[in-house]
């Protein structure tokens, strides 16, 4: 408590007047950032002709030839995917960098997106920096607010102060969902965390075809181009930034954080990339695991004798997939594999670009293959992945029937769907481990491959690094390489401790003993502690591959009653031999240590990330109930927008209708799920796109006449996620009614927005996709929304 009080006082004083903390001026040793300004060396006299002007020599705070640093983070890919680590997906870039550098087979993540990114960037455990769950599922417990406080400076902020130029590309996912509007606040956007330039998206996912992009502080729209793909765009922008950096400051090193949205859902890729894998996965996920396990042993990726863990009894066997569903399930994996290879190819373009510019040899690259394991959120296979996030029951038959209406298997991977593969493929991608993304208790959820390459600084060898490490260790590794001491105060904020342990000692000595003594894991009630070669863990109540069935389990769950397991991972690489019964005392001691770490890392209550599974009404949302929009309201994130698809509401629009009136009046969401109201040849249309599998529609029989009209859309919803009606009223007369069988309880999308007068991003209705954004050709004079 005294330490906390001192830190708070120090922070307050520093914010008011930094010089009060020091006898004369802040120290110049890096313990306080920014560095104090250099004193002028000029001689000043009363008369100009007696004075001498001289600029001080720039301070040299970095080692000579300090390396450029490139941190690559791929999304939602497991240990057994890349061919570099024994998988069946072609990853030549990863293999090239591994051959030029080092492979790591005991590197770990938090098992989930935002937390991994927060830990990576700050060097602190995820709940210590309030990132216990993804930004969209933030709740009011200290470790789960989704706000990285400024007392945990990122390595980008620190390196910027030392003279690096810094940039970030791709997925951010560390800004509160309600703060991503055009007016922010924007101090928790990437530029507020040390990145001088950002190009990418703020949410957890986005369409690869119509991404919701941001450049620094401004929303931008992608080009309307059938050959556009976000991952390619990210590489183009990254190389353009490098060119600027080299043109304007070639003597300065750069830091780049390149975090592609691939291979997170939706799985979007050009057909020719998916077609490379036609027939390759016809034998299914059980056979895939057996083949990859054998290859991993042959390559030495896993130690001799490593066992292949069995399929969980709650997960479907490939032999139990009905014949008429096999093509659907196979194509899902082909698309994922093509997307993964394409992502690695874009990394290859980036690395090749550095080589062409003569920058590669002195660039330290961390290539982290996954911010967690492969994602089981596709459940039984899905054409709209947010079905699982909303706990909406559905069947594969429904998926296929809906898919047949929009083009069949050819629609998978296209702008028409937000598809994601069967969870069995995610489990296969975790070979030889038992878990997937969202499981922090077992490998498969938390163990991800990493390659490190730095031609000028690291001598490559064939010894696979098997030291136990974690994403919190990247920041202190960078600091050690550069001779930087972690600062005590940054921008007036006293800093909390760093949890990571530098892994730089592994660069020169592949046989070195692990220096990391302990690591804490927790996500959605699944939790673990690593300690001196042992793992103690509890799976918890949440089953990522069966989300609807998890709700009653969570409701009846008591974390104090969980059954714990114990593994000696120095002898059991895949966690196949539970030693809990034979080592009860050891397990009890580790369980006690876990609780101490959880308390220290503000992780209580255990399972806080599950709160919204039981209480979706507590989701992050705006407090407003009434809005007055203009015809130019654009890009309003769903979590900040009116809940026109999930709550009873009235939308009132005063407008002027031209001849042949066409265009969107308002839209929320995108092709994977959403709501749109539009005019087509003067007819008023309403469409509630219930995640593609169900469509609730209404329209006026007669077109609206030319002139002024008042349109009202009155929606009545019987309760969260329940059914209701949407009534279309023109000038006081009812002209149509849509029956809503069920409604979205949480959100249609992670990144799609509420737009007036257009449908930006992927379109809610496929009917006007070719005319996107299908701007209204009349005049909207007023637009009001009221939640009832």
SENUKOL-220329 format. One line per 5 residues: their letters; for each residue x, y, z of C-alpha. Coordinates in steps of 0.2 Angstrom, whole numbers, always signed. Layout:
a	X,Y,Z | ...
This chain:
xxxxx	+0,+0,+0 | +14,+12,+4 | +22,+8,-12 | +6,+12,-21 | +3,+28,-12
xxxxx	+21,+34,-16 | +19,+29,-34 | +2,+39,-35 | +10,+54,-26 | +25,+53,-38
xxxxx	+14,+53,-53 | +3,+68,-47 | +18,+78,-43 | +26,+74,-60 | +11,+79,-69
xxxxx	+10,+96,-60 | +28,+100,-60 | +42,+87,-65 | +56,+98,-58 | +48,+97,-40
xxxxx	+54,+79,-40 | +72,+83,-43 | +85,+95,-34 | +88,+104,-51 | +82,+96,-67
xxxxx	+76,+78,-72 | +89,+65,-73 | +96,+62,-91 | +98,+43,-88 | +82,+37,-96
xxxxx	+73,+34,-79 | +62,+49,-83 | +55,+52,-101 | +55,+63,-111 | +73,+67,-108
xxxxx	+76,+84,-102 | +80,+97,-116 | +98,+99,-120 | +106,+115,-114 | +112,+127,-127
xxxxx	+130,+129,-129 | +129,+147,-136 | +138,+161,-127 | +125,+175,-123 | +130,+193,-120
xxxxx	+120,+209,-119 | +127,+214,-136 | +123,+203,-152 | +141,+205,-159 | +149,+199,-142
xxxxx	+138,+183,-142 | +141,+166,-150 | +127,+155,-157 | +130,+136,-156 | +118,+122,-157
xxxxx	+122,+107,-145 | +128,+91,-153 | +113,+79,-153 | +113,+67,-138 | +118,+49,-143
xxxxx	+106,+39,-133 | +106,+23,-143 | +120,+11,-147 | +129,+14,-163 | +120,+5,-178
xxxxx	+105,+2,-167 | +94,-10,-177 | +78,-7,-185 | +64,-17,-176 | +50,-26,-185
xxxxx	+37,-35,-174 | +25,-46,-185 | +10,-53,-176 | -2,-64,-186 | -19,-67,-180
xxxxx	-28,-83,-175 | -16,-96,-181 | -11,-111,-171 | +5,-121,-168 | +2,-134,-181
xxxxx	-3,-123,-196 | +13,-117,-203 | +24,-129,-213 | +39,-121,-204 | +33,-129,-188
xxxxx	+27,-145,-196 | +10,-140,-202 | +2,-141,-220 | +1,-123,-224 | +14,-116,-236
xxxxx	+24,-102,-227 | +40,-99,-236 | +43,-82,-228 | +42,-89,-211 | +54,-103,-216
xxxxx	+66,-91,-224 | +67,-81,-208 | +69,-96,-198 | +83,-102,-209 | +91,-85,-207
xxxxx	+88,-84,-188 | +80,-94,-174 | +65,-105,-171 | +56,-105,-154 | +44,-119,-149
xxxxx	+39,-114,-131 | +33,-96,-134 | +17,-91,-127 | +2,-79,-128 | -13,-75,-118
xxxxx	-25,-85,-129 | -35,-70,-134 | -33,-55,-145 | -33,-38,-135 | -24,-45,-120
xxxxx	-10,-53,-130 | -7,-36,-139 | -8,-26,-123 | +5,-38,-115 | +16,-38,-130
xxxxx	+17,-19,-132 | +19,-15,-113 | +29,-30,-106 | +16,-32,-92 | +3,-46,-89
xxxxx	-13,-43,-97 | -24,-40,-82 | -11,-29,-74 | -14,-17,-89 | -33,-19,-87
xxxxx	-34,-30,-103 | -41,-46,-96 | -53,-48,-111 | -56,-41,-128 | -60,-22,-129
xxxxx	-78,-25,-135 | -81,-36,-119 | -74,-24,-107 | -82,-24,-89 | -81,-14,-74
xxxxx	-68,-24,-65 | -50,-17,-63 | -41,-30,-74 | -55,-30,-87 | -59,-12,-92
xxxxx	-50,-13,-109 | -40,+3,-105 | -21,+2,-105 | -17,+16,-93 | -2,+27,-96
xxxxx	+7,+20,-82 | +12,+6,-93 | +21,+14,-107 | +22,+4,-123 | +39,+0,-131
xxxxx	+34,+11,-145 | +33,+26,-133 | +49,+22,-125 | +59,+20,-141 | +51,+36,-149
xxxxx	+59,+45,-134 | +76,+38,-138 | +75,+43,-156 | +66,+29,-166 | +53,+33,-178
xxxxx	+38,+22,-175 | +23,+15,-185 | +9,+2,-183 | +0,-6,-197 | -16,-17,-196
xxxxx	-26,-23,-181 | -25,-12,-165 | -39,-19,-154 | -34,-9,-138 | -45,+6,-139
xxxxx	-62,+6,-129 | -76,+2,-142 | -86,+17,-137 | -70,+29,-141 | -68,+24,-159
xxxxx	-80,+38,-165 | -74,+53,-176 | -73,+63,-160 | -64,+50,-149 | -57,+54,-137
xxxxx	-42,+49,-146 | -28,+48,-133 | -31,+29,-133 | -29,+27,-151 | -12,+20,-158
xxxxx	-4,+37,-159 | -8,+40,-141 | +3,+25,-137 | +19,+30,-145 | +16,+26,-163
xxxxx	+19,+41,-174 | +10,+34,-189 | -5,+21,-189 | -14,+13,-204 | -26,-1,-200
xxxxx	-42,-4,-190 | -46,-1,-172 | -58,-16,-169 | -55,-34,-167 | -59,-39,-185
xxxxx	-64,-32,-201 | -68,-37,-219 | -53,-40,-230 | -63,-33,-244 | -71,-18,-237
xxxxx	-61,-14,-221 | -66,+0,-209 | -49,+9,-210 | -41,+23,-200 | -26,+33,-204
xxxxx	-19,+41,-189 | -34,+50,-182 | -45,+50,-198 | -57,+37,-205 | -53,+32,-223
xxxxx	-62,+21,-236 | -53,+8,-246 | -54,+9,-265 | -68,+1,-274 | -57,-12,-283
xxxxx	-61,-31,-285 | -43,-35,-283 | -41,-25,-267 | -36,-35,-251 | -33,-27,-234
xxxxx	-17,-38,-231 | -9,-32,-247 | -14,-14,-243 | -5,-15,-226 | +11,-21,-234
xxxxx	+10,-7,-247 | +7,+6,-234 | +21,-1,-223 | +34,+0,-237 | +28,+18,-242
xxxxx	+31,+23,-224 | +48,+15,-224 | +52,+26,-240 | +47,+41,-231 | +57,+37,-216
xxxxx	+72,+34,-226 | +70,+50,-236 | +67,+61,-221 | +78,+53,-207 | +89,+40,-214
xxxxx	+101,+41,-200 | +87,+36,-187 | +82,+18,-184 | +63,+13,-186 | +51,+3,-176
xxxxx	+37,-5,-185 | +23,-16,-178 | +14,-25,-192 | -1,-34,-186 | -12,-41,-200
xxxxx	-30,-45,-198 | -26,-61,-206 | -30,-75,-202 | -44,-69,-190 | -62,-72,-196
xxxxx	-70,-68,-208 | -59,-79,-219 | -58,-68,-234 | -46,-73,-249 | -46,-73,-267
xxxxx	-52,-90,-274 | -35,-94,-282 | -26,-95,-266 | -39,-106,-258 | -39,-117,-273
xxxxx	-21,-121,-270 | -27,-133,-256 | -41,-141,-265 | -42,-159,-260 | -28,-157,-247
xxxxx	-39,-158,-232 | -52,-171,-238 | -47,-184,-225 | -53,-172,-211 | -46,-164,-195
xxxxx	-42,-181,-186 | -31,-186,-200 | -23,-169,-201 | -17,-170,-183 | -10,-187,-186
xxxxx	+0,-182,-201 | +6,-165,-193 | +11,-174,-177 | +22,-186,-187 | +30,-172,-197
xxxxx	+33,-162,-181 | +43,-177,-173 | +53,-180,-189 | +58,-161,-191 | +62,-160,-172
xxxxx	+49,-147,-169 | +43,-156,-154 | +54,-168,-143 | +55,-186,-146 | +41,-196,-137
xxxxx	+29,-181,-137 | +11,-188,-138 | -3,-183,-148 | -17,-177,-136 | -34,-184,-140
xxxxx	-49,-175,-146 | -61,-168,-132 | -76,-178,-130 | -87,-162,-134 | -79,-160,-151
xxxxx	-86,-168,-166 | -75,-182,-175 | -73,-180,-194 | -81,-197,-196 | -97,-191,-189
xxxxx	-99,-177,-201 | -114,-181,-213 | -109,-184,-231 | -119,-169,-237 | -109,-157,-226
xxxxx	-92,-163,-231 | -89,-151,-245 | -94,-136,-234 | -82,-142,-221 | -68,-145,-232
xxxxx	-70,-129,-241 | -69,-119,-225 | -51,-126,-222 | -46,-123,-239 | -50,-105,-238
xxxxx	-42,-103,-221 | -26,-111,-228 | -26,-100,-243 | -28,-85,-232 | -14,-90,-221
xxxxx	-2,-93,-235 | -7,-76,-243 | -4,-68,-226 | +14,-75,-225 | +16,-70,-243
xxxxx	+13,-52,-238 | +25,-53,-224 | +37,-59,-238 | +34,-44,-248 | +38,-33,-233
xxxxx	+54,-42,-230 | +59,-42,-248 | +56,-23,-248 | +68,-21,-234 | +81,-31,-243
xxxxx	+79,-21,-259 | +81,-5,-248 | +97,-12,-240 | +89,-12,-223 | +86,-30,-220
xxxxx	+103,-35,-212 | +101,-23,-198 | +83,-26,-194 | +78,-37,-180 | +62,-46,-184
xxxxx	+51,-55,-172 | +38,-65,-182 | +25,-71,-170 | +14,-84,-178 | -3,-80,-169
xxxxx	-9,-69,-155 | -17,-85,-148 | -21,-102,-155 | -33,-106,-170 | -50,-100,-167
xxxxx	-64,-112,-163 | -77,-98,-164 | -84,-105,-181 | -92,-119,-170 | -99,-131,-182
xxxxx	-94,-120,-197 | -102,-103,-200 | -105,-91,-214 | -107,-77,-201 | -95,-79,-187
xxxxx	-104,-66,-175 | -117,-80,-172 | -106,-87,-159 | -101,-71,-151 | -120,-68,-149
xxxxx	-123,-86,-142 | -136,-88,-156 | -140,-107,-159 | -140,-113,-177 | -137,-128,-187
xxxxx	-126,-133,-201 | -141,-136,-212 | -146,-118,-209 | -129,-112,-214 | -129,-122,-230
xxxxx	-147,-118,-235 | -143,-99,-233 | -127,-101,-242 | -135,-109,-257 | -146,-94,-259
xxxxx	-131,-82,-262 | -120,-93,-273 | -116,-109,-263 | -98,-114,-259 | -91,-101,-271
xxxxx	-98,-87,-259 | -87,-93,-245 | -72,-81,-244 | -81,-68,-254 | -89,-51,-249
xxxxx	-105,-61,-247 | -101,-70,-231 | -91,-68,-215 | -86,-86,-215 | -76,-96,-203
xxxxx	-71,-114,-202 | -77,-128,-191 | -69,-129,-174 | -62,-146,-178 | -50,-137,-190
xxxxx	-45,-125,-176 | -41,-140,-165 | -31,-148,-179 | -21,-132,-181 | -16,-134,-163
xxxxx	-7,-150,-166 | -1,-158,-155 | -10,-149,-141 | -28,-151,-135 | -34,-133,-134
xxxxx	-39,-118,-146 | -40,-99,-144 | -50,-93,-129 | -42,-107,-118 | -28,-101,-107
xxxxx	-27,-117,-97 | -19,-128,-110 | -7,-126,-124 | -15,-124,-141 | -23,-109,-134
xxxxx	-7,-101,-127 | +8,-109,-136 | +12,-101,-153 | +28,-102,-164 | +40,-88,-165
xxxxx	+54,-84,-177 | +68,-71,-173 | +80,-65,-186 | +93,-52,-186 | +107,-55,-198
xxxxx	+119,-42,-191 | +116,-47,-173 | +111,-65,-172 | +120,-80,-179 | +108,-93,-186
xxxxx	+109,-111,-180 | +98,-127,-180 | +95,-128,-162 | +76,-125,-158 | +75,-113,-143
xxxxx	+64,-122,-131 | +65,-109,-116 | +49,-105,-109 | +44,-87,-114 | +29,-76,-116
xxxxx	+24,-60,-126 | +27,-50,-110 | +45,-54,-114 | +47,-45,-130 | +48,-27,-123
xxxxx	+62,-31,-110 | +71,-40,-124 | +71,-25,-135 | +76,-14,-120 | +91,-25,-116
xxxxx	+97,-26,-134 | +97,-7,-135 | +104,-5,-117 | +88,+4,-111 | +83,+3,-93
xxxxx	+64,+3,-91 | +59,+20,-86 | +52,+25,-69 | +42,+40,-76 | +35,+42,-93
xxxxx	+26,+58,-98 | +23,+62,-80 | +16,+45,-76 | +25,+34,-63 | +27,+17,-71
xxxxx	+21,+0,-65 | +33,-14,-64 | +37,-24,-80 | +32,-43,-79 | +43,-49,-93
xxxxx	+60,-57,-94 | +72,-53,-108 | +75,-68,-120 | +90,-60,-127 | +101,-73,-118
xxxxx	+94,-86,-130 | +100,-78,-146 | +118,-84,-144 | +115,-100,-133 | +102,-112,-138
xxxxx	+106,-123,-124 | +103,-110,-110 | +92,-114,-96 | +76,-105,-95 | +78,-89,-85
xxxxx	+59,-86,-84 | +53,-92,-67 | +34,-90,-67 | +20,-85,-79 | +2,-82,-75
xxxxx	-12,-86,-88 | -31,-82,-87 | -45,-80,-99 | -64,-83,-98 | -61,-93,-82
xxxxx	-48,-105,-90 | -32,-102,-81 | -14,-108,-77 | +2,-105,-69 | +19,-110,-76
xxxxx	+33,-112,-62 | +50,-119,-65 | +45,-132,-78 | +28,-136,-71 | +10,-131,-77
xxxxx	-5,-131,-65 | -21,-127,-74 | -40,-127,-74 | -51,-127,-89 | -66,-118,-82
xxxxx	-84,-118,-88 | -82,-110,-106 | -81,-121,-121 | -75,-111,-136 | -81,-123,-149
xxxxx	-99,-124,-141 | -103,-107,-135 | -122,-109,-133 | -119,-124,-122 | -107,-114,-111
xxxxx	-120,-102,-104 | -128,-114,-92 | -111,-121,-87 | -106,-103,-83 | -122,-99,-73
xxxxx	-118,-114,-62 | -100,-112,-61 | -90,-109,-45 | -71,-106,-48 | -67,-113,-31
xxxxx	-73,-130,-36 | -64,-132,-52 | -54,-147,-55 | -36,-143,-58 | -23,-153,-68
xxxxx	-4,-154,-66 | +9,-156,-80 | +28,-157,-80 | +31,-149,-96 | +50,-151,-97
xxxxx	+46,-170,-99 | +28,-169,-107 | +28,-156,-121 | +10,-158,-126 | +2,-159,-108
xxxxx	-3,-177,-111 | +0,-184,-94 | -9,-176,-79 | +1,-179,-63 | -12,-170,-51
xxxxx	-16,-186,-41 | +3,-191,-39 | +8,-174,-34 | -6,-167,-24 | +5,-156,-13
xxxxx	+14,-149,-28 | -3,-145,-36 | -9,-136,-20 | +6,-126,-18 | +4,-120,-37
xxxxx	-14,-116,-35 | -10,-105,-20 | +4,-97,-30 | -9,-94,-44 | -21,-85,-32
xxxxx	-7,-74,-26 | -2,-69,-44 | -20,-66,-49 | -22,-54,-34 | -6,-45,-38
xxxxx	-11,-44,-57 | -29,-37,-52 | -37,-53,-60 | -51,-55,-47 | -65,-60,-49
xxxxx	-59,-76,-58 | -69,-77,-73 | -73,-59,-75 | -72,-61,-94 | -87,-72,-93
xxxxx	-98,-58,-86 | -106,-53,-102 | -110,-71,-107 | -123,-70,-92 | -127,-52,-93
xxxxx	-126,-46,-111 | -136,-30,-105 | -120,-24,-97 | -111,-23,-113 | -100,-8,-117
xxxxx	-113,+5,-124 | -117,+23,-125 | -128,+31,-112 | -138,+41,-124 | -156,+37,-128
xxxxx	-160,+51,-141 | -150,+56,-156 | -152,+70,-169 | -141,+66,-184 | -138,+75,-200
xxxxx	-137,+68,-218 | -118,+67,-216 | -117,+56,-200 | -104,+42,-205 | -94,+29,-197
xxxxx	-102,+28,-180 | -96,+12,-172 | -110,+0,-167 | -105,+0,-149 | -108,+19,-149
xxxxx	-122,+19,-160 | -141,+18,-157 | -146,+0,-154 | -159,+0,-168 | -157,-19,-171
xxxxx	-158,-25,-153 | -169,-12,-144 | -186,-5,-146 | -184,+11,-155 | -192,+24,-167
xxxxx	-182,+32,-181 | -190,+48,-189 | -184,+55,-205 | -190,+71,-214 | -184,+70,-231
xxxxx	-187,+76,-249 | -189,+62,-262 | -184,+65,-280 | -190,+56,-296 | -183,+38,-296
xxxxx	-178,+39,-278 | -164,+27,-274 | -152,+25,-260 | -149,+20,-242 | -158,+31,-228
xxxxx	-148,+22,-214 | -139,+6,-211 | -130,-3,-197 | -119,-18,-198 | -113,-26,-214
xxxxx	-115,-42,-225 | -112,-53,-210 | -127,-46,-201 | -136,-29,-200 | -151,-18,-203
xxxxx	-154,-7,-218 | -168,+5,-223 | -167,+11,-241 | -177,+17,-256 | -177,+7,-273
xxxxx	-186,+15,-287 | -196,+25,-274 | -201,+9,-264 | -197,+10,-246 | -187,-6,-240
xxxxx	-183,-13,-223 | -171,-28,-221 | -165,-36,-205 | -151,-47,-210 | -150,-60,-195
xxxxx	-132,-65,-198 | -136,-71,-216 | -146,-87,-210 | -162,-77,-208 | -168,-62,-217
xxxxx	-183,-52,-211 | -190,-40,-224 | -204,-27,-228 | -207,-15,-241 | -220,-2,-247
xxxxx	-231,-8,-262 | -232,+9,-269 | -217,+21,-272 | -216,+37,-263 | -221,+52,-273
xxxxx	-209,+66,-277 | -208,+79,-263 | -207,+80,-244 | -211,+65,-233 | -210,+59,-215
xxxxx	-204,+42,-213 | -205,+32,-197 | -198,+15,-193 | -206,+9,-177 | -197,-6,-170
xxxxx	-204,-16,-155 | -193,-30,-148 | -199,-41,-134 | -183,-43,-125 | -164,-45,-127
xxxxx	-162,-57,-142 | -180,-60,-143 | -192,-57,-158 | -203,-42,-162 | -209,-31,-176
xxxxx	-203,-17,-187 | -217,-6,-194 | -214,+6,-209 | -225,+22,-208 | -225,+35,-222
xxxxx	-234,+52,-218 | -244,+43,-204 | -249,+28,-214 | -243,+11,-211 | -235,+4,-227
xxxxx	-227,-12,-222 | -222,-23,-207 | -207,-35,-204 | -209,-49,-192 | -193,-52,-182
xxxxx	-191,-70,-177 | -176,-66,-166 | -164,-51,-164 | -146,-48,-161 | -142,-48,-142
xxxxx	-125,-39,-142 | -119,-33,-159 | -120,-37,-178 | -102,-33,-180 | -85,-29,-173
xxxxx	-81,-15,-185 | -95,-11,-196 | -104,+6,-192 | -120,+16,-192 | -121,+27,-207
xxxxx	-135,+39,-213 | -138,+41,-231 | -126,+28,-237 | -121,+10,-232 | -102,+11,-230
xxxxx	-91,-5,-228 | -98,-22,-233 | -117,-19,-237 | -131,-26,-227 | -141,-30,-242
xxxxx	-133,-39,-257 | -147,-31,-268 | -137,-15,-269 | -119,-21,-267 | -115,-17,-285
xxxxx	-121,+1,-282 | -112,+3,-265 | -112,+14,-255 | -129,+17,-263 | -130,+35,-257
xxxxx	-148,+42,-256 | -151,+54,-271 | -164,+65,-261 | -162,+76,-247 | -163,+71,-228
xxxxx	-168,+87,-218 | -169,+79,-201 | -165,+62,-194 | -170,+57,-176 | -168,+41,-166
xxx	-177,+37,-150 | -175,+22,-139 | -191,+17,-132
